[in-house]
Structure formats: C-alpha cells, structure tokens
Amino acid sequence: MKMPPKPLIAVGIVAVAAGAYTLLRPESEDARWLGYVEGEPLLIAAPVSGTLAARPVMRGQAVDKGEALFTLDPQTADADAAQLAAQVAAAKAQAADLAQGRNRAPEQAAASAALTSAKAQAVRADADYQRIAALAGKGFASRTQLDAARAARDSASAALQQAQAVLASGGLSAGRPEQQAAAQASVGAAEAALRAQARRRQEIAPVAAARGVVQQTFFDPGEWVPANQPVLALLPDDQRKLRFFVPQDRVAALKVGAKVRFTCDGCGDAARAATISYISPRAEFTPPVIYSERARAKLVFMVEAALPVAQPLPLGLPVAVAVQ
C-alpha cells in the first residue's frame, strides 16, 4: 500500500490541531462580557415622625420574611387610636339611640295603661248613651239628659283615640330616616378613621416583606426620625441581579428571558445561570468600572439578568458573562 506524501500528513495534523483548539480553547475576552453583581435595596421608612424606640436588626444581618425591623415610639399612635375608638363608640351609641322608640319602656307601659282606661271609659259612655236614648224614646228621659249622654260618649271616644295615638307615637323611632342615615354614615366614617390609624400603627413598626439582608442603617434607637425618612435599607434576596455590558454588534442577538451563564471569583469552577430581565435601549461607552483595555472605547449596551434566589452573591462582585 502506498503511503501519502509527508506534506499531506503535516497539513492533516495541523487541521486536526486547529479544530481541537477551536473546540477546546477557553473563551476569548471578546466572547465574554464583563459586569458585576448589582442590587435594588428597599428603603424602609415610616409615614410619621417620632423617636426610634427599637431597631432589633443590624447592618449586614440576614432577616426572614415577617421579621420586625424597627419601631417608633407608639405612645402618640396608641393615644390617637384610643380617641378614635371612643369616637366610634359614641357614633354607634347615637345611631342606636335614634333607632330606638321615642318613649322608654316605663313610659310606654304608662301609655298602654292609659289606653286601657280610655277603652273602658269609652265602653261605659257608649252604654250610658244607649240606655238614655232608649229611655228618651219612651219619654222617661229629657232632651237634656240625652244630649249630656251623647257628649260624654263622644268625649270618651276622643280620649280613646288620643290614648291610641300616644301609644303609637311612643313606639316610633326617635330619629327620622334621614337622621338615622346620617348617624350610620358617621359610624362608617369613624370606623374608617380607626382602621387608618390601625394601619398607621403597623407602619411605625414595619416587618420585612421578604427574606434579605440589612444593607444599611441610618438611625439608632433614641434618635428622632423625620416622617418618610428611611431608617434602614433592606436588600431582598430576589432583588440581586447581574449588570453587564454587551458590544453593539452582539446585543441584537439577546432577548429578554434568555439564559446566560457567568463565572466569578469564588463561585466555583462550574458556570452559573441567570435570566436576562432588561436590555438598555441606548448605547454608551464602556463604563470605567469595567477594566478592560481592549473594550474601553467600545460602544456597549447595558444588560441586566435576574439571579436565582438561591444565589445571594455579594454586591459589586465582578463577573464574566456569556450566552448559554
């Protein structure tokens, strides 16, 4: 069998070596995009001013969801809540009073007894009139006696009607429908104010909305805290992200939701994954925080990628990112 010429063998060896180098060589600097770990802390404040009574957390401390962060002095808030609770009770009492009958129970009992008496008087007066009328028809009673009996009957009937009206009037509500509606509206307004105060009481003693790390504290217990002034900054674990910069000739291939892999010092040999969450619509020159001699004058686009919650990397950590 005839052997191939030595130059062809040399060319084949060079081709195989070049292919192996292409497949196995590490990524060049152009294929890796430099960036760092960034985070968006939550500035926790209270809507009212007051003395900082307690701050059980310290800078750098990890907190769980629902853990207390700080508390302003609650004396003023508690006093306001007590005042509003009293206003609610007063409004309810007024509404209940307007809904009750005009007369109290003893007064209604007296009116009922008067009605019974008036009924008896009316029955007696009517019987007397009927008897006098019968006698007058036979000539045994005068015209004057008949007129007196008729007047007594009519008077007893009028007294009966009056007693019935008094009893019915005493059973009516003390307030007109419009007054009762206004009283119920006052109750609703007082209860709403009390709920708002209860919410404000919670806001002066906030808790962590998510698991994270206290990034910074701005006030110590005993200091006066102005309204809406942050007391501390909390960095939730799910608010850490990668911020890296992609050359203008590569950014068009990226999409929000795409996966990228990255490496960093101390992260181990295996590359970690992140998900692109934002691509800047504007180009910029490579920022000075990215120390790269070859890319310092290139136009780049800032890209952000969300990190898994299980990867709470420190802020500012440099990373090298590549498309997955």
C-alpha positions in Angstrom: 0.0 0.0 0.0 1.4 3.4 -1.0 1.8 5.9 1.9 0.5 9.5 1.4 3.1 12.2 0.9 4.6 13.7 4.1 3.3 17.3 3.3 -0.3 16.0 3.2 0.2 14.3 6.6 1.5 17.5 8.0 -1.5 19.5 6.7 -3.9 17.0 8.2 -2.2 17.2 11.6 -2.4 21.0 11.5 -6.1 20.9 10.6 -6.9 18.4 13.4 -5.0 20.5 15.9 -6.7 23.7 14.8 -10.1 22.1 15.1 -9.3 20.7 18.6 -8.1 24.1 19.6 -11.3 25.8 18.3 -13.5 23.3 20.3 -11.4 23.2 23.5 -9.9 26.6 23.8 -11.3 28.9 26.5 -13.5 31.7 25.5 -11.7 34.8 24.4 -12.2 38.2 26.1 -14.4 39.3 23.2 -16.7 36.3 23.8 -17.1 37.1 27.5 -18.9 40.2 28.7 -17.7 41.9 31.8 -20.0 43.0 34.6 -20.8 42.9 38.3 -23.5 42.0 40.8 -26.0 44.8 41.5 -29.0 45.0 43.8 -32.0 47.2 44.4 -32.5 47.7 48.2 -35.8 48.7 49.7 -35.7 51.9 51.8 -37.9 51.2 54.8 -39.4 54.3 56.4 -42.4 55.4 58.5 -45.1 57.9 57.2 -44.9 59.8 60.5 -42.1 61.3 62.6 -41.2 60.0 66.0 -38.4 58.8 68.3 -36.9 55.5 67.2 -37.8 53.2 70.1 -36.1 50.0 68.8 -34.2 48.6 65.9 -33.5 45.0 66.6 -31.6 44.4 63.3 -28.0 45.4 62.5 -26.2 46.2 59.2 -25.3 43.0 57.4 -27.8 40.9 59.3 -30.0 38.4 57.4 -33.7 38.7 58.1 -36.6 36.4 57.3 -40.0 37.5 55.9 -42.2 39.0 58.6 -39.3 39.7 61.0 -39.5 43.1 62.8 -37.2 45.8 61.5 -37.8 48.8 63.8 -40.4 50.5 65.9 -41.1 54.2 66.5 -42.4 55.3 69.9 -46.1 54.2 69.8 -47.5 56.4 72.6 -48.9 59.1 70.3 -50.3 56.5 67.8 -51.9 54.5 70.6 -53.5 57.6 72.1 -54.9 58.6 68.7 -56.2 55.0 68.3 -57.9 55.2 71.7 -59.5 58.6 70.8 -60.8 57.2 67.5 -62.2 54.1 69.2 -64.1 56.4 71.6 -65.5 58.3 68.6 -66.6 55.0 67.1 -68.4 54.1 70.3 -70.1 57.5 70.5 -71.3 57.4 66.9 -72.7 53.9 67.4 -74.5 54.9 70.6 -76.0 57.9 68.8 -77.2 55.8 65.9 -78.7 53.2 68.3 -80.5 56.0 70.2 -82.0 57.4 67.1 -83.2 53.9 66.1 -85.0 53.3 69.4 -88.6 54.3 70.2 -89.3 57.8 71.4 -90.5 56.6 74.8 -88.7 54.4 77.2 -90.3 51.1 78.4 -91.9 52.6 81.6 -93.3 55.5 79.5 -94.8 53.0 77.0 -96.2 51.0 79.9 -98.0 54.1 81.2 -99.3 54.9 77.8 -100.6 51.4 77.4 -102.4 51.6 80.8 -103.9 55.0 79.8 -105.2 53.4 76.6 -106.8 50.6 78.6 -108.5 53.1 80.8 -109.7 55.1 77.8 -111.2 52.0 76.3 -113.1 51.3 79.5 -114.4 54.9 79.7 -115.5 54.7 76.0 -117.4 51.5 76.6 -119.1 52.9 79.7 -120.0 56.2 78.0 -121.5 54.4 75.0 -123.6 52.1 77.3 -124.9 55.1 79.2 -125.8 56.8 75.9 -127.6 53.8 74.6 -129.6 53.5 77.9 -130.6 57.2 78.0 -131.5 57.1 74.3 -133.9 54.2 75.0 -135.5 56.0 77.9 -135.8 59.2 75.9 -137.7 57.3 73.2 -140.2 56.2 75.7 -140.5 59.6 77.3 -138.8 58.7 80.6 -135.6 60.9 79.9 -135.4 64.5 79.0 -133.7 66.0 75.9 -131.0 67.5 78.2 -130.1 64.1 79.6 -129.9 62.6 76.1 -127.6 65.5 74.9 -125.3 65.0 78.0 -125.0 61.3 77.4 -124.2 61.9 73.8 -121.5 64.4 74.7 -120.0 62.0 77.3 -119.9 59.3 74.7 -118.1 61.5 72.1 -115.6 62.7 74.7 -114.8 59.2 75.7 -114.3 58.2 72.1 -112.0 61.2 71.5 -110.0 60.3 74.6 -109.6 56.7 73.4 -108.3 57.9 70.0 -105.8 60.2 71.8 -104.5 57.4 74.0 -104.1 55.2 70.9 -102.1 58.0 69.2 -99.9 58.5 72.2 -99.0 54.8 72.4 -98.3 54.6 68.7 -96.2 57.8 68.8 -94.1 56.4 71.7 -93.3 53.3 69.6 -91.9 55.3 66.7 -88.1 55.7 66.4 -86.6 58.8 67.9 -84.9 59.9 64.7 -86.3 60.4 61.3 -85.0 58.1 58.5 -82.7 60.9 57.3 -81.3 61.4 60.8 -80.7 57.6 61.1 -78.9 57.5 57.8 -76.7 60.4 58.8 -75.9 58.6 62.1 -74.9 55.4 60.3 -72.7 57.4 57.9 -71.0 58.9 61.0 -70.4 55.4 62.3 -68.8 54.4 59.0 -66.5 57.4 58.9 -65.4 56.9 62.5 -64.6 53.2 61.8 -62.7 54.1 58.6 -60.6 56.6 60.6 -59.9 53.9 63.2 -58.8 51.4 60.5 -56.5 54.0 59.1 -55.0 54.6 62.5 -54.5 50.9 63.0 -52.7 50.8 59.6 -50.5 53.7 60.7 -49.7 51.8 63.9 -48.4 49.0 61.8 -46.4 51.3 59.6 -44.4 52.7 62.5 -43.4 49.1 63.3 -42.7 47.6 59.8 -41.6 44.0 59.2 -39.5 42.5 56.4 -41.6 41.9 53.2 -39.2 39.3 52.0 -36.1 37.4 53.1 -33.0 39.5 52.6 -30.1 41.3 54.2 -30.0 44.7 56.0 -27.7 46.6 53.7 -27.5 49.9 55.8 -29.0 51.6 58.8 -29.4 55.3 59.1 -30.8 55.9 62.6 -30.1 54.4 66.0 -32.6 53.9 68.9 -33.3 57.2 70.7 -32.8 59.4 67.7 -35.6 61.5 66.2 -36.8 60.2 62.8 -38.5 62.6 60.4 -41.5 61.5 58.5 -40.8 59.4 55.4 -37.1 59.3 56.2 -35.6 55.8 55.6 -34.5 54.1 58.8 -32.7 51.3 57.0 -32.1 49.7 53.6 -33.1 46.1 53.1 -31.8 44.1 50.1 -34.2 41.2 49.4 -32.5 38.1 48.1 -34.7 38.1 44.9 -33.5 41.7 44.0 -29.9 40.8 43.2 -29.0 40.8 39.6 -26.1 40.9 37.1 -25.3 44.1 35.3 -23.0 43.6 32.3 -22.2 45.3 29.1 -22.6 43.8 25.6 -20.8 45.2 22.5 -23.1 46.8 19.9 -22.5 44.0 17.4 -23.7 41.3 19.8 -26.7 42.9 21.6 -29.2 42.3 18.8 -28.9 38.5 19.4 -30.1 38.9 23.0 -33.7 38.7 24.1 -35.4 39.3 27.5 -36.0 36.0 29.1 -32.9 34.3 27.5 -30.5 32.5 29.7 -26.8 33.5 30.2 -24.0 31.8 32.1 -21.5 33.5 34.2 -18.4 32.9 36.2 -16.9 34.8 39.1 -14.2 34.6 41.7 -15.0 32.2 44.4 -18.1 30.9 42.6 -16.5 27.5 41.8 -15.5 26.0 38.5 -19.0 25.4 37.1 -20.7 28.3 35.4 -23.9 29.6 36.9 -27.0 30.7 35.1 -29.1 33.9 35.1 -32.1 35.2 33.1 -32.0 38.4 31.1 -34.6 40.8 32.5 -33.6 44.1 30.9 -31.7 45.4 27.8 -31.0 49.1 27.7 -32.3 50.8 24.5 -29.4 53.2 24.4 -25.7 52.6 23.7 -22.9 54.0 25.9 -19.2 53.8 26.1 -17.8 51.1 28.3 -18.1 52.5 31.9 -14.9 52.9 33.8 -15.9 50.3 36.3 -15.3 47.7 33.6 -11.5 47.4 33.5 -10.8 46.1 30.0 -8.0 47.6 27.9 -9.4 46.2 24.7 -13.1 47.2 25.3 -12.6 50.6 27.0 -13.6 52.7 23.9 -16.3 50.4 22.5 -20.0 51.2 22.4 -21.9 48.8 24.6 -25.4 48.2 25.8 -26.2 47.6 29.5 -28.0 44.4 30.1 -29.4 43.1 33.4 -30.1 39.5 34.3 -32.0 38.2 37.3 -30.2 35.9 39.7 -31.9 32.9 41.3 -32.8 33.5 44.9 -30.5 30.6 45.9 -27.5 32.7 44.7 -27.2 35.7 47.0 -23.9 36.9 45.7 -22.2 40.0 47.2 -22.8 43.3 45.5 -20.0 44.6 43.3 -18.6 41.1 42.6 -17.1 41.1 39.1 -18.5 38.5 36.7 -17.8 37.3 33.2 -21.0 36.5 31.3 -21.5 34.5 28.1 -24.6 33.4 26.2 -25.9 30.0 27.3 
